[in-house]
Amino acid sequence: MRQKMNMNQKWAFSKEATEVPETMPQKWYWVNLPHSWNAIDGQDGGNDYYRGTCYYAKEIEKSELPEAEQYYLEFCGVNSSAEVYVNGNLMAHHDGGYSTWRVNITEKLEKKNLIVVAVDNSANDRVYPQNADFTFYGGIYRDVNLIAVGKSHFDLDYYGGSGVQVTPEVKGQNATVEVETYLTNARPEQSLVYTILEKDGTVVETKKVSATETKVTFGIPQVHLWNGKKDPYLYTAKVELLTGEEVLDDVSARFGCRSFEIDPEKGFILNGESYPLRGVSRHQDRWGIGNALLPEHHKEDMELILEMGATTIRLAHYQHDAYFYDLCDEAGMVVWAEIPYISKHMPGGRENTISQMKELVLQNYNHPSIVVWGLSNEITMSGDSDEDLRENHNLLNDMVHKMDKTRQTSIAVVSMCDIHDPYIQIPDVVSYNHYFGWYGGDVSMNGPWLDKFHEEFPNIPIGVSEYGCEALNWHSSDPKQGDYTEEYQAYYHEELIKQLFTRPYLWATHVWNMFDFGADARNEGGENGQNHKGLVTFDRKYKKDSFYAYKAWLSDDPFVHICGKRYVDRVENITKITVYSNLSEVELFVNGKSLGRQKSEEHFFYFQVPNEGESTLEAVAGECRDESRIRKVAETNEDYVLKEKGAILNWFDVTSPEGYFSLNDKVGDIIANEEGKALFAGMMKQMTSGGAAGMKLEMSDKMMEMINGFTILRMVNMMGMMSDMQSAEKTVITKEMLLELNAKLNQIKK
C-alpha cells in the first residue's frame, strides 16, 4: 500500500554555498519547510531581493522509510527552478515555481542518504514569470513528501498528476461519471476496484474490472449537484489496484457534478440558473513569510473572502496550493486558474508555458470549482501581439481543449491592448485589466468602455479580470485620484461596484486584489515593496473600508459599517460620514442624537455630520450597530498625509506658482499647452530612449492616453517603478533633474 511521509523538518540551508556538498554540511542554517529566503528582502522595497541559487540538504536513513519497492520525493512548490541530488547523483531538473512535481529516487538510495536540492530564482529568458508586479520568492515554500509505493502503482511521473481523472456530465436529473486511471507497471492478472461515494461515505456504486480497463463510467440517478456557495456538494471517486485480494495501491479524488455556461449576453450560468460571478483575485503571499504559507493561512484567506460575499476567485498569477483549490471546492467558489505566462512574451519560454499548463490542468482537473483555464496575463504589456506570441497562445488553447473538453479558456488583457488585436480572438472568453480612475482616466470610463466592447463583439463573453486602486493609512475629506487614501479607494470601489454589478453581460469581475501583496520593485504610497490595492492589509489584520462596500452588495449576513474609523481628526465644521450596509435603511446618531434615517438601494449611505469637539457616532441598521468617533481640530493631522518613503521628491516639496504649471499638474493639461507639450516631448524622449533615466519603456498611443490623468511627478514615479520591474538595473532619476524640470514648468502660463 502507498504510504506518504512528510519531509518538512530539519533541512540545512545555505545562500552562500556554490556547489552541491558531498557530505551533510555542518555550518549551514537549520530550517523547517515551508521556507523562503526572500520573506523579508522581497517585501521591503528597492527591487534588490536576492535572486540566485541556494541549497537545501537533508539526511535520511533508508531504515526509517516505509518498506516499499519504489520511492518518490514529491515537491509541492519550489521557486522557480530546481535540481535534486541523491548522494551526489543528479536525479531531476524542474522549471516552474508553483506546481507539484516528483522524482523517483529508488535507484540511488543507500543505507544513509544525502538529499540536496539546488533552488534557483535568478533572472532568465525561458522560465515564467520574469517580468511582473510581484515578488518571485525563492525557496522550497510548500510541502516536501516521500511517497513509498510498490512496483505497480498509480502513476506518479506524468506532470505531477494524481493518477485518476474524474469527468462528470449532468443529464437532466441524473449524471454520468467517467473515471479514468493511469497506471505504472500494471499486470494483466491485476484488477481495479472503482467506487463512487456520497459526501457522507455512503457507497453509490462499485465496479471491479481488469487492470487493463482504465476507464469506467458510472451513472448517478437524482444527482446531488455542486451548486456554488448555495450547496457545494462533493462526491468521492476511489480506485484500488489489487492482486487477488491484496490492495497494492489506491487513489481518490473528490468531484462535483455541475453544468455551466458562459453566455455573452447573460453572463455566467450555473446548473441552468444565472449565477453572477463577482469576486476577487488572490496572491498567496503574506507579510514576513512570503509564499511559505501554512494551512491556517489559506483557511483564513478563504474565511475573509467568504465574509465579503464573493462568488468567484481568480487565482493569479500562477498555480496555487492544492489545499486552496480544495477549500474552493468546499466553499462553492467559482475559480479562474492560470499559469504565470505574464507581461512579456519570451520566445525562449514556449516549452515552459506548455509544461506549466500541463501541470496546472492535470493536477487540478478534478476540482469542480475551476471553470476556466487562464492562458496568459497582460502579455502585450510592451506592445501589440506578434506572430510568435499568437502561435504560443493558439498552441496552449488547442492543447487545453484536448486535455479538458469540459472547461473554457480565458486571457487577462492589459487595458491598453487594442480590442481588435487578433490574439484576443483566440480563447473562449476574455477579461480586461482596467484601472481607469487610478492609472489615468476617470472612474466613469469603466462601464462605457465595456459597453463599447460588448457592442462591437456581442458574441465574445467579456469580463473584468483586474480593477482597483491603492490605499494605506492616509486620509482626506477631499480624496483625489493617486492620493493613496482609504477614502479615495472607498469612493473608487463604490463607483466601480455600481458600474460593473449592474451590467449582467459581464461574465465575471475580479477586484485586484483581495490582499495587499509583496512587490519589491514598488516605491509608492509611503510603504515600499508592496502593492496596496488589497481590500485587506498584507498581514490580514485590517479590512479597509472598501472591503465593506463589497460586503454590502454581496453578503447575505446583515451588518452595518461606519467608514473612516482611522480618520478621527477633521478640520471641517461639517464632515461627510459614509456608512455601508446590506440592509435597506440606516440611521446615524451623533452623541446619541439622531441625524435621521436614509434608504439606499445602492447600500451606500452618506450623512453630513456637524463636527464639534469630540463626537461618538453610532450607525443602526435593523439589529446591527457600529460605532466610530471624530474630533474637531484646527489643522490637518500630518499623520494622515502621504509622505513617500525614499521618494526623490514629494508633491509638497514642489513649487507651484499660481497660474503656472508644475510637476503637480496633469500630463493632459500640460500637453494641451504648446510650450508644455514641447517640454514634455523632450522629457519623454530622454526617458524612453534610456537616457539619463536609464529607461527603455515603449510609450504607445494607448499608454499616453492612460497617463494623461497622471501628474508629471506621479508619472515619473510610475515609470521608474515599471522600469525596475523589468530590469535588475536601477533607474537613475535625481531630485536635481526633477527640480530643473519643475523650474521650466514654472515659467509656462496655464
SERO-778886 format. One record per residue (C-alpha): residue in three letters; x, y, z. Coordinates in steps of 0.02 Angstrom, whole numbers, plus 32768, in hexadecimal, padded with zeros to 4 digits. Example, Ala and Ser with C-alpha at 12.3 -4.5 7.8 and 13.67 -1.06 7.14 Angstrom:
Ala82677F1F8186 Ser82AC7FCB8165 
//
This chain:
Met800080008000 Arg803380B17FDC Gln807A81118070 Lys80A481CA8077 Met8120821880F0 Asn813082D28109 Met81E5830C80F9 Asn81D783C18131 Gln824083B781CE Lys82F883E281E3 Trp83468414813F Ala83F084698139 Phe83EB850880D1 Ser847185758081 Lys846D86128018 Glu852C86188012 Ala855285697FD2 Thr858B855C7F1D Glu858284A17EFE Val852B84027F33 Pro857C83C17FD4 Glu85BF830F7FDB Thr859582FA8094 Met851383468106 Pro854783FC8124 Gln856F842981D7 Lys856A84E781CC Trp84CB85078169 Tyr842E854C81BA Trp83A784D681F6 Val82FA84FB81B0 Asn825384A481AB Leu81EA84A7810F Pro818D850280CA His8217858380B7 Ser82458619804C Trp82E7867A804F Asn828C87188013 Ala820C872380A0 Ile825587CB80D6 Asp82BE88138049 Gly823487EB7FCB Gln81BB88628022 Asp822088F9805A Gly823589557FB5 Gly82CC89807F4D Asn82BA88F17ECF Asp835588A77F1F Tyr831988017F65 Tyr839087707F4F Arg837987117EAD Gly83F186827E93 Thr841385CD7EC3 Cys840185907F76 Tyr841584E07FBA Tyr83AE8470802D Ala83F383CE8075 Lys83A9834180DC Glu83E582978116 Ile836F82028117 Glu838C81508151 Lys833D80CE80E1 Ser831380658179 Glu82A180F281B3 Leu823C80ED8113 Pro81A4807D80F6 Glu81CE7FD980A2 Ala81A97FEA7FE9 Glu81E77FC67F39 Gln81E580797EFB Tyr820881207F50 Tyr81D881CB7F0F Leu81FE82787F52 Glu816A82EB7F38 Phe818683A87F31 Cys80E7840F7F3D Gly813784B67F13 Val81EC84EA7EF4 Asn820F85947EA6 Ser823E85997E21 Ser82BA85197DDB Ala830184867E3C Glu837883F57E30 Val836E835F7EA4 Tyr840882FB7ED5 Val840C82567F32 Asn84B882267F74 Gly8507829A7EF4 Asn84A282577E61 Leu843882D27DFE Met838A82857DFB Ala831A830C7DB2 His830C83BE7D74 His8269841F7D7B Asp823984CA7D39 Gly81A085217D81 Gly818885607E32 Tyr80D185407E58 Ser80A5848C7E30 Thr80BE83DF7E7A Trp8144836F7E31 Arg819482CC7E63 Val8236826D7E4C Asn825381B27E5A Ile82EB819D7ECB Thr82E480DF7EDF Glu837F80B17E7C Lys83F781217EDC Leu83BA81007F8C Glu843980B68004 Lys8436809180BF Lys845E814680E5 Asn842E81CD8068 Leu845382838049 Ile83C882DF7FEE Val83F983887FA6 Val838684007F4A Ala83D384907EE9 Val834E85177ED7 Asp836385A97E5E Asn82F286427E4C Ser836C86A97DE5 Ala833A87097D4A Asn833886AC7CA3 Asp82DE86AD7BFC Arg828786047BFF Val822985E67CA3 Tyr818E864D7CCD Pro817386C37D24 Gln8201873D7D05 Asn81AA87E67CF6 Ala811888057D69 Asp80D988747DF5 Phe80FB87F97E82 Thr818F87AC7EDA Phe81D387057E9B Tyr81FA86BC7F46 Gly828386387F40 Gly827B859A7FA8 Ile822A84F37FCA Tyr818E854B8004 Arg811084BC8005 Asp8113840B804A Val81908384801D Asn815482D1802F Leu819D82258015 Ile812581AC7FBF Ala814680F27FD0 Val80EE807F7F55 Gly80FA7FD37F08 Lys813E7FB47E5B Ser808B7FB57E1A His803880597E4B Phe7FCE80E97E10 Asp8038815E7DA8 Leu80A981D87E05 Asp811682107D74 Tyr80A7826C7CF8 Tyr80A983287D1D Gly808283107DD5 Gly7FD482CB7DB6 Ser7F7482637E34 Gly7F5D81C97DC6 Val7E9F81DB7DBF Gln7E33824D7D56 Val7D7882637D76 Thr7D0482AD7CF2 Pro7C4F82C37D27 Glu7BC682F67CAD Val7B1B832E7CE8 Lys7A8882ED7C82 Gly79E3832E7CC4 Gln79C982EA7D75 Asn7A55826B7D60 Ala7B0F826A7D3D Thr7B8E81FA7CE9 Val7C3B81F47D36 Glu7CD181B77CD5 Val7D6481837D42 Glu7E0981697CE9 Thr7EA881287D3C Tyr7F5E812B7D0B Leu7FCC809A7D41 Thr808480717D48 Asn80BF7FBC7D34 Ala80107F727D3E Arg7FFD7EB97D14 Pro7F6C7E617CBD Glu7F437DF37D53 Gln7F2C7E8D7DC1 Ser7E827EDF7DD8 Leu7E397F8B7DFB Val7DAA7FB07E71 Tyr7D5080537E4C Thr7CDB809C7ECE Ile7C6F81397ED0 Leu7C43817B7F7E Glu7BC981FD7FBE Lys7C06828D8029 Asp7BE0822980C7 Gly7C3E81908088 Thr7BA7812C804E Val7BD380C17FB7 Val7B7780F27F18 Glu7BBF80667EAD Thr7C597FF67EA0 Lys7CA47FA37E06 Lys7D307F237E02 Val7D897F107D5B Ser7E2E7ED67D12 Ala7EC27F4B7D29 Thr7EC17F607C6C Glu7E197FB77C78 Thr7E5480647CAC Lys7DB580C17C81 Val7D0D809E7CD4 Thr7C6780FC7CC9 Phe7BE981097D56 Gly7B38814B7D5A Ile7AF881B27DED Pro7A3A81BE7DF0 Gln79EC82587E40 Val7A9882A47E4B His7ABF831F7ED6 Leu7B0883B57E7B Trp7B9F841C7EAB Asn7B4484C27EAB Gly7BC385467ED8 Lys7BB585997F83 Lys7AFF85637F90 Asp7B2B84AB7F9D Pro7BDF84767F77 Tyr7BBB83BB7F7B Leu7C4F83487F5D Tyr7C5682907F2D Thr7CF482257F39 Ala7D3B81AD7EB9 Lys7DAD81287F02 Val7E1380AA7E9F Glu7E7780177EE3 Leu7EFA7FAF7E87 Leu7EF57EF87EBF Thr7F517E567EA8 Gly7ED27DD67EDE Glu7E8A7E217F7D Glu7F277E837FAA Val7F1C7F3E7F91 Leu7FBE7F7A7F41 Asp7F9380317F2E Asp7EFE80A67F36 Val7ED181577F03 Ser7E3781C27F1C Ala7DF482677EDF Arg7D6382D37F14 Phe7CF883177E87 Gly7C5883787E6B Cys7BCE83637DEB Arg7B9F84097D9D Ser7B7E84587CF6 Phe7BAC85087CC5 Glu7BA1857E7C33 Ile7BF486247C10 Asp7B7A868A7BAA Pro7BB4872C7B55 Glu7B0E87807B80 Lys7AD6872E7C23 Gly7B7E87117C78 Phe7BA586757CDE Ile7B2185EE7CED Leu7B3485627D6C Asn7AC384C97D62 Gly7A4D85267CEF Glu7A3885BF7D5E Ser7A8A866A7D59 Tyr7B1B866F7DD4 Pro7B7787177DCB Leu7C3187057DE7 Arg7C6587987E52 Gly7D0487817EB6 Val7DBD879C7ECB Ser7E69876A7E92 Arg7EE187217F10 His7F9D87217F25 Gln7FD9869B7F9D Asp806386F67FFE Arg8063874080AC Trp80C187C2810E Gly8160877B815A Ile815286CD810E Gly814386E98052 Asn80F686527FFC Ala811F85D78087 Leu806C85C780C3 Leu8023854C813F Pro7F7484FF8130 Glu7F2E857881AF His7F63860A8141 His7F0585C480AB Lys7E6E85A48118 Glu7E6D8655815D Asp7E76869A80AC Met7DDF86358079 Glu7D7E866A8113 Leu7D9E872280EB Ile7D69870C8035 Leu7CCB86B3806D Glu7CA5873C80EC Met7CAC87BB805F Gly7C2B87567FFE Ala7C9187327F61 Thr7C5586A97EEB Thr7CF6869A7E87 Ile7DB386A07E9B Arg7E3586BB7E16 Leu7ECD865C7E56 Ala7F5386C87E0B His7FD386C57DC1 Tyr800A86117DD5 Gln7FD585687E17 His7FA385757ECF Asp7FB584F57F5A Ala7F4B84587F42 Tyr7EFD84767FED Phe7EB6851C7FB5 Tyr7E6184CD7F1E Asp7E16844F7F99 Leu7DD584E08001 Cys7D88852D7F65 Asp7D2E84897F40 Glu7CEC847F7FF2 Ala7CB585357FF8 Gly7C6285377F4D Met7CD885B77F01 Val7CDE85C37E43 Val7D9585CB7E11 Trp7E01860E7D84 Ala7EA685AF7D8A Glu7F3C85E97D24 Ile7FF585D87CFF Pro807686647D14 Tyr8084868B7C5A Ile808887447C80 Ser80B987F47C49 Lys813B87CC7BC7 His813C87407B47 Met81E486E57B45 Pro820886867AA3 Gly8274860F7B08 Gly81EA85ED7B86 Arg816E858D7B1A Glu819F84E27B5E Asn818885237C0F Thr80D985657BEC Ile80AB84B97BAA Ser80F1845A7C3F Gln80A584D17CBF Met7FFC84C67C69 Lys800284087C65 Glu802A84077D1F Leu7F9F84817D47 Val7F1A841F7CE9 Leu7F50836F7D18 Gln7F6783967DD0 Asn7EC383F67DE2 Tyr7E5083A27D65 Asn7DDD83577DEA His7DB283FB7E42 Pro7CFD842D7E1C Ser7D2484DF7E52 Ile7D9084FE7DB8 Val7D3185377D1D Val7DB7858E7CB3 Trp7E6F85737C92 Gly7ECE86167C7F Leu7F4A86197BEF Ser7FA386BD7C17 Asn7F9D87647C70 Glu7FC6880E7C24 Ile803A87B87BA9 Thr8037884E7B33 Met807588C77BB8 Ser810489017B48 Gly809B89157AAA Asp802D88BA7A2E Ser803087FD7A1B Asp80A487AE799C Glu809F870C7939 Asp810586A879B7 Leu809886E17A48 Arg7FF886B479EB Glu803F860B79B9 Asn806A85E97A6F His7FB886157AA3 Asn7F6985AB7A1B Leu7FD585187A4F Leu7FA4852A7B06 Asn7EEC85437ADC Asp7EE384A97A6D Met7F4584407AE9 Val7ED484707B7B His7E3784467B18 Lys7E7E839A7AEE Met7EAD837A7BA3 Asp7E0883BB7BE9 Lys7D6A83BF7B80 Thr7CFE83FB7C11 Arg7D4784A77C35 Gln7D6D85487BD8 Thr7E0885B17BBE Ser7E2486677BEA Ile7EA586F27BE5 Ala7EBC878F7C4D Val7EE0881E7BD6 Val7F3E88BE7C02 Ser7ED189597BF7 Met7F3789AA7B6C Cys7F2789137AF8 Asp7EBB893C7A60 Ile7E1988DA7A60 His7E3D88AB79AA Asp7EE3885679D1 Pro7ED087A77986 Tyr7F11874D7A21 Ile7E7287827A7C Gln7E0F87107A07 Ile7E6E86737A3D Pro7E20863E7AE5 Asp7D6A86187B0A Val7D5186AE7B7E Val7DAE87507B9D Ser7DC787C37C31 Tyr7E1E886B7C39 Asn7E8B88B77CC1 His7E4989697CD0 Tyr7E8389EF7D49 Phe7E258A887D0A Gly7E1D8AF97DA1 Trp7EC58AC17DE5 Tyr7F458AB17D5A Gly7F028B437CF7 Gly7E548B5F7CB3 Asp7DBC8B707D21 Val7D508AF37D7F Ser7CBD8B1D7D0D Met7D1B8AD47C76 Asn7D108A1E7CAF Gly7C5A89F47C86 Pro7C538A4E7BDE Trp7CF489F97BA5 Leu7CA9894F7BC9 Asp7C0889807B70 Lys7C6D89AF7AD7 Phe7CC789077AD5 His7C2288AA7AEE Glu7BD1890B7A60 Glu7C5D88E779E6 Phe7C7888317A1A Pro7BCD87F57A57 Asn7BFE873E7A49 Ile7C9B87497AB5 Pro7C7A87397B71 Ile7CD287CE7BC2 Gly7D0387E37C78 Val7D75884A7CE7 Ser7E0987E87D28 Glu7E5988777D89 Tyr7E22891F7DCA Gly7E53897B7E68 Cys7EB68A057EBA Glu7F2F8A127F4A Ala7F0A8A487FFB Leu7F738A538099 Asn7F538AAA813E Trp7F468B5780ED His7EA68BBD80F8 Ser7E4E8C5380AD Ser7DA28CA280A7 Asp7DC88CD37FF3 Pro7E148C337FAB Lys7E668C3A7F01 Gln7EA28BBA7E83 Gly7F538B867EAF Asp7F508BBF7F64 Tyr7F548B0D7FAE Thr7ECE8B3A802E Glu7E548ABC8072 Glu7DCB8B378044 Tyr7DF88B3C7F8B Gln7E038A7F7F82 Ala7D558A747FCF Tyr7D108AF47F53 Tyr7D638A997EC1 His7D1789F27EF0 Glu7C6B8A3E7F11 Glu7C6B8A7F7E5F Leu7CB089DE7E13 Ile7C3289737E70 Lys7BA289DC7E2C Gln7BE789D07D7A Leu7C1D891A7D76 Phe7B9A88C27DDE Thr7B0C890F7D79 Arg7B4B88CA7CD3 Pro7B0C88167CCD Tyr7B6987EE7C2C Leu7C1187F17C89 Trp7C41873A7C9E Ala7CAE875E7D37 Thr7CFB87EF7D97 His7D9487DD7E06 Val7DD588667E7A Trp7E90887E7E78 Asn7EB2884B7F00 Met7E6687F87F97 Phe7F0688117FFB Asp7F9B88867FF2 Phe803188247FB2 Gly80ED882B7F9E Ala813388877F07 Asp81E588B67F32 Ala81F9892A7E9C Arg816C899C7ED7 Asn81988A427F29 Glu80F38A9A7F41 Gly806F8ABF7FC2 Gly80EB8ADA804F Glu810C8A218072 Asn818289DC7FEF Gly818B89287FB5 Gln80D089087FB0 Asn803B891B7F3E His7FB389677FAD Lys7F1A894A7F40 Gly7EDB88C77FBA Leu7E3388D5800E Val7E8E888B80A4 Thr7F3D88B380E2 Phe7FD3884480C0 Asp7FCF87FC8171 Arg7F1187DC8164 Lys7EF788448203 Tyr7E9488D681BC Lys7E0188D78144 Lys7E02897A80E5 Asp7D5E89D880CF Ser7D52899A801A Phe7D4588E7805C Tyr7CA0891680AB Ala7C618968800B Tyr7C6888BC7FBA Lys7C2088688053 Ala7B8C88DF8046 Trp7B6688A47F94 Leu7B9787ED7F9E Ser7B7E87A9804F Asp7AD9876A8094 Asp7B12877B814A Pro7AC6881C8190 Phe7B4488A181C4 Val7B64895B81CB His7C0E89B181BE Ile7C438A6581DC Cys7CD38A968169 Gly7D688AFE819E Lys7D8B8AB18248 Arg7E438ADA8233 Tyr7E178B8D81FF Val7DEF8BDD82A6 Asp7E398C8E829F Arg7DDA8CFD8224 Val7DE68DB88204 Glu7D3E8DDB81AF Asn7CA58E14820E Ile7C328D9F81AE Thr7C7F8CF8817C Lys7C418C6E810C Ile7C298BC58160 Thr7C0D8B2D80F1 Val7BB58A91812F Tyr7BA889E980D7 Ser7B22896680F8 Asn7ACC88DA809C Leu7A2A890F80F1 Ser79BC898F809B Glu79B58A138124 Val7A368A628197 Glu7A248ADF8225 Leu7ABB8B418264 Phe7ACB8B878314 Val7B488C0C834A Asn7B638C108406 Gly7ABD8BB88418 Lys7A5D8C3183A8 Ser7A128BED8307 Leu7A418C3E8263 Gly79B28BE28211 Arg799C8B4681AB Gln79D08B2680F8 Lys799B8AA3807B Ser7A0B8A6B7FED Glu79FB89E27F6B Glu7AB689F77F4B His7AE289C88000 Phe7B498A688015 Phe7B0B8AEC808E Tyr7B538B9D809B Phe7B368C0E8132 Gln7B6B8CC4814D Val7BA48CC88202 Pro7BC68D628270 Asn7C7A8D5882AB Glu7C898DA98358 Gly7CFF8D7283E1 Glu7D008CB583F1 Ser7C6E8C5283AB Thr7C3A8B9D83BB Leu7BE28B5A8321 Glu7B6D8AC58321 Ala7B1F8A798285 Val7A868A0B8299 Ala7A3E89988214 Gly79BC891B824F Glu7A0D88BF82E1 Cys7ABD88F082A9 Arg7B22897C82F7 Asp7BCF89C782DA Glu7C2C8A528335 Ser7CB28ACE8304 Arg7CEF8B79833C Ile7D2C8C1D82F5 Arg7D858CB48341 Lys7D898D6B830A Val7E3B8DAC82F2 Ala7E7E8E5282B4 Glu7F028E0D823E Thr7F148D7181D4 Asn7F628CE08231 Glu80058CC481D6 Asp7FFD8C0A8200 Tyr7F708BFF8180 Val7FD68C4D80F2 Leu80388BDF807B Lys80F48BF08086 Glu814A8B808007 Lys81CD8B128059 Gly82728B2D8000 Ala821F8B9A7F7C Ile82908C087F13 Leu82108C927F26 Asn81678CA07F7D Trp80D88D087F38 Phe80E48D867FC5 Asp819C8DA67F9C Val816D8DE67EEF Thr815A8EA27ED2 Ser80B48EC47E7D Pro809E8F7F7E56 Glu7FE88FAE7E3B Gly7FBD8FB37D83 Tyr80588F517D4C Phe807B8E987D30 Ser80DE8E267DA3 Leu81058D6E7DBC Asn80608D637E1B Asp7FF98D877D7E Lys7FAE8D007D12 Val80058CC87C73 Gly7F678CE67C0C Asp7F5B8D9B7C45 Ile80138DBD7C24 Ile80178D767B73 Ala7F7A8DD97B47 Asn7FEE8E717B54 Glu80688E847AC1 Glu80FD8EB27B2F Gly80D18E297BAA Lys80BE8DAA7B1F Ala816C8DD07ADB Leu81BB8DC47B88 Phe81618D217BAC Ala81958CD77B04 Gly824B8CFC7B29 Met823F8CAC7BD5 Met81EA8C117B90 Lys826C8BFF7B06 Gln82F68BFE7B88 Met829D8B867BFE Thr825E8B047B80 Ser82FF8AFC7B1D Gly835F8AC17BB4 Gly83B48B687BCE Ala83DE8BAD7C77 Ala834D8B517CC5 Gly838B8AAB7C86 Met82DE8A757C49 Lys82B18A1E7BA8 Leu81F48A207BB4 Glu81868A247B1A Met81048AB07B22 Ser80758A7E7AAF Asp7FE18AEE7A88 Lys7F788A847AFF Met7FF88A997B88 Met7FFC8B557B6D Glu7F3E8B5A7B72 Met7F438B037C1B Ile7FC68B757C6B Asn7F738C187C38 Gly7F1A8C127CE0 Phe7FBF8C037D41 Thr801E8C947D8A Ile80CD8CA07D43 Leu81158C707DEC Arg80A78BD57DFB Met80CA8BA47D47 Val81878BAC7D64 Asn81768B437E02 Met810B8AC27DA7 Met81828AB77D12 Gly82148A9E7D87 Met81B78A137DE0 Met818989C07D3B Ser823D89C87D03 Asp827589787DA7 Met81F988EA7D8C Gln824388C87CE1 Ser82FA88D37D0F Ala836E88AF7D9F Glu83C789527D73 Lys839489E87DD9 Thr834A8A7E7D80 Val83A58B217D9E Ile832A8BB17DB4 Thr83718C357E25 Lys83208CBC7E8F Glu83848D3C7E2D Met833B8CFF7D87 Leu828A8D107DC8 Leu82A88DBC7E16 Glu82F58DFA7D73 Leu825C8DBB7D14 Asn81E88E0C7D94 Ala82438EB37D81 Lys82248EAE7CC5 Leu816D8E827CE0 Asn815E8F147D5A Gln81848F897CC8 Ile80F08F4D7C61 Lys80488FA27C7C Lys7FAE8F357C87 
//
